[in-house]
Amino acid sequence: MSRDRFTPQETQNQHPATDWNLALLQTLDVGLVVIDDCYRIQFWNGFMENHSGRAPAEVAGRDLFETFPELPQSWLQRKLNAVLLLKTPSYINWEQRPSLFRFKSHRPITGHSAFMYQNVHLIPLPSVCGPAEHVGMLIYDVTDVAVSRRKLEEANGKLEALSRRDALTGLHNRGYWQECLEAEFNRFLRNRRKSSLIMVDIDHFKQINDRLGHPAGDEVISQLARLLHQHARKTDIVGRYGGEEYGVILLDTSARQAEIFAERLRRAAELMLVNYQGTEISFTISLGIAEVETDQQGAAAWLAQADKALYQAKAEGRNRYRVYIE
């Protein structure tokens, strides 16, 4: 088979081995396209015909990009030109570009994907005289692998999200919330943008548990978590610190601004009634506020200051907020 021209027409009536090679190429479960240095299609095997609906006679000699305008022309031309110039293969993974030819997926186990994921191998095909004048494009259907990988990544993402959430409230759990606190403190050291930390605690929570039972207490904890979520901005970081205590990191917020948030939350909690099995439960909260400062020895010191402000609010009668002052 001549290496100058890789076309069905020029391989007819030659040695039987040539016919065998063509038959094998036509029945491969891999797409095979050969184009010349002007991007004209010179060979189009059965895989490509079956998935594109275009017969070899229909595409032979036609410009690849005019025939398939959905192809990323400028990007693919750069790839093809580099293969021709450097005479080295190039590999395109589905993770870089999910598909080159927009073929539908027909495999039964890949019903979750509407299109075929593809790996593409571009191979220089030199002529007898030496310079590469053609490029072979091998198109591999890797939909099964890609869909499985996507499902695994999605499952791992869900597991990671669950590992960061408190099971009862759906807020960030203590471990992840403290990671966020460390990150925010480090961000402050870099850019000096103010943030405030608020610690929130349900007043006389033990009395609720003792009088109505722990399930009732859990309902109060859950309802306050919803209230926190409603009042917080999307940029704020809300977590359950433990038991009936919560932490709120207000980004780009001064202590004075945090007081406004704290008072709104305190008032909303005071007016709230939690219905548990026909019993209406009222409760109040106490809050401690601390603004991040340069003289704090890390995030732990920032947290300790907010805790001190919270204890001061409780000591002064509860159902109030206090700001940490040295």
N, C-alpha and C positions, 0 to 999 in steps of 0.2 A: 504494500500500500504506500503510495507516494506521500511523503511528509510535507510536500509543498502545498498540496490542496487536500483538505480532509472533507471531501464531499461525496455523497452517494453516487452522483453521476460519474465521477471520474474513477470510481473503483469498480464499476461494472465490467464484466467480461475479462476480469483479470484472474489471477491464481485463485483456486477455491478457498485458500486460507483467508483471502481478503473478504470473501462473502461470509465466511464463518465469523470473522472478527466483527463485521457489521451487524450480523445477526445477534451476537452477544451484546454489543453496545446498545442495540435497539431494545433489548429485553432486560437490561439492567434495572434494578430497583433504585436507581440513582439517576438524577437528571444530568444530561450531558449536552452542552451547547458549545459549539466552536464558532468564534467570530474572527474576522480579519482585522487588520489594523485601521480599517475605516468603520468598524463596528457593524459590519454586515454579517448576518447569520449564514454560516457555511454548513453547519450540521445541527440537527435537532432530533433527539432520540425519542423513543416511545414514552418514556417517563414524562418528558416535557409535553408531548402531544396529549397524553391522557389527562394531565392536570391543568393544562392551559386551554384545551379544546382547539388548539391550532395544529393542523397537520404540517409535516415537513415541507410539502410542496407549497403551502400557503405562506411560510415564513422564509423560505430559502432565498438568499440574496438580498433580503430586506434589511433596512437599518434597525438595529436592536431597539433603539430608543423611540423610533417612530412607531414600531410595532407594539411596544409596551411602554406607553407614555407614563405609566405609574412608577417606573423605575427611577431611583434617585440619580438622575443623569450626571450632574457635575461631580458628585461624590464617586460614583462608579467609574466614570471616565478617568478620574485621577488614579484610581486603583489599577485599571486596565493599562493605562499609559505607563505606570511604574513597572508593571510586569513585563511589558514589551521592551521598555528601555533597559531595565536592569537584568532581564532574563532570569528572574527569580520568582518562585511561586509566592502567592499571597493567600492568607487564610482569613475568612470572615466568620466569626463565631456568632451564634444566635443571641448571645448576651450583649454583643455590641450592636447588632441590628437584627431584630427578631426574624425578619424574612426579607429576601431580595425580590423574588417573584411572589406576587400576592395570590397564592393558591389557597383554595379551601382545604380544610382538613377532612379527610374521609375515613380515618381509622376509627374503629368502633370504640377503642379504649381511650380515645382523646376527645370525647364529646364536649369537654369543657373548653375547648379552643375552637374558635370559628375559622382560624386560618392555620396554615402549615408553618411551623418554625423550621428554619433552615440554617445549616452550616454550608458555607460556600468556599470552594477551593479553586483559585485561579492559577492556571498552569501555562507557562510560555511554551509555544509549539514552534521550534525553529524550523526554517526551511532548509533545503539541501545546501544552499549557499551560506548559511550561517545565521543571519539576523532573524530574530523572532518576528514572524509576520502574522501569527495567529495566537489566540488565547483560548485554552480550553476551560470551560466553566463546569465544575462538578457541583451539583445541587443535592445535598443530603437532607432527607426528611428526618428531623430530630424532634418532632412534636411530642412523642412519648416522653423523651428525656426532659424536654423543657417544661412540659406540663407537670411532671412529677416533681421537678425542682421547684417550680412555682408553688405547688401545693405544700411542699416541705417548708419553704421559706415562709409561707403564709401561716402554717401551723406553728412554726418556731416563733414568729412574730406575736401570735396570739398567746403563746405560753409565756413569752417574755413580758407582754403586757399584764397578764394575770399575775406574774411573779412580783409585779410592782404595785398591785392593787390590794387594798384591804378588803377582805371577803365580806364583811358586814356592811360597809358604807360605800364601797366602790371608789373611795378616795385613794390617793397614794398611801402606801403603807409606810411605816416608820423608817424602814431601811432606805427605801428609795427617796423619801422626802428629805432625809438627812443628807443623802448624796446631792440633792438639789440645793440644799442649804449651803453645803460646802462650795458647790459650783458658783452660786450667787455671790458668796463672800469673795471668792477668787476673782470673779468678774468685777466686783467693786474695787479691788486692789489694782486692777488694770486700768479701769476707766473712770473711777471715782464717781460713778452715777449712784445716787442714793437709792436705797431700798429699805423697807421696814418689815420687821417680823412681829407677828401677833400670835400669842399663845392664848388659846380659848379653853375654858373649863366649865363644865355644867355644875351649877351650884347644888349642894346637898344631894348629889346623885345617889349616894348610898341609901338615902331614905326612900327613893323611888324603888330601888331594888328590894329593900327590906319590906316595903309596904305592898308592892304589886308584883314582885318577882323579877327575875333577870330577863325574861322575854320582853316584859314591858320596858325595862331599862334599855334593852337592845333597840326597841322601836324608837325611843327618844333619841338614842345615839344616831340612828339612821335618819330620822327626820331633821335633826340639826345638821347632819352632813349635807342633806339636800338644800337646806337653807344657806349653808356656806357656799355651796356650788352656785346657787342663784345669785348671790351677792358678789361673788368674785369675778374678776375680769378673766378673759381667756389667757392672759399673760401671767396671772397670779398662780401660785403653786400652793395647793391645799392638800393637807395630809392628816391622817389620823395618827397622832403621836402615841397614843396608848390609852386604853380604858375610855374615859369620857373626855379626854384631852385632845385638842386639835392644834395644828400649826398652820399659819397662813403666811406665805412670803409675798409681799406686795412689791413688785418690781417697779423701779423708777418712781418711788413714793417716799415722801418725807414723813417724819413722825406726825407733823401737823395734818397732813393729808390722811394718814392712817387713822387718826382720831375720828375723822368723819366716817370712814368705813366701820370702825369699831362701834360707834354710837348707833349707826343704822342697823348693824347686826344685833347689837344688844337689845335695841327696841323691838326688832322683828321677833327675836326669841321670846321676849317678855310677853308679846301679844299672841304667841303661837299656842295652840292647843293640840296635843297629840292624842288621837283616839286609839285606845287599845282595848279591844273586846268590850266596847260600850262604855269604857271609862275614859274621861277626858283628863289628860295630864298636862299641867302647866309647869313651867320651869323657867329659871333665869340662868344667865351665864356671866362669868367674869372674864376679863381680858387684860393681857399685859402687852405693852408695845415697846419695842426697842428699835431705834434706827441704827443702821450699820455705821461704824466709825473706824477711823484709821488706827486708833489706839487699842482696839479690841485684839486680843491674842487669838485670832482664829474664829471659826464659825461657832465653836463650842462656847466661847465667851459671849458671843452675840446671843446665843440661845439662853445662856444663864441670865443675861440682863432682862430678856423678855420674861423669863420665869420669875425673877425678882419682882418685876412690875405686876405680874399676875398675882403673886402672893400678897402684895401690898393691897391690890384691889379686894382680895378676899378678906384680908385683915380689917379693912375699913368698912365691911358690911356686905360685900358681894353685890352682884347685879350692877357692875360698873366697870370702867376701864381705867387703867393708869399707865402713864408713860414713864419709862425708866429714866431717872435723873441721878447722876452721881452725887 
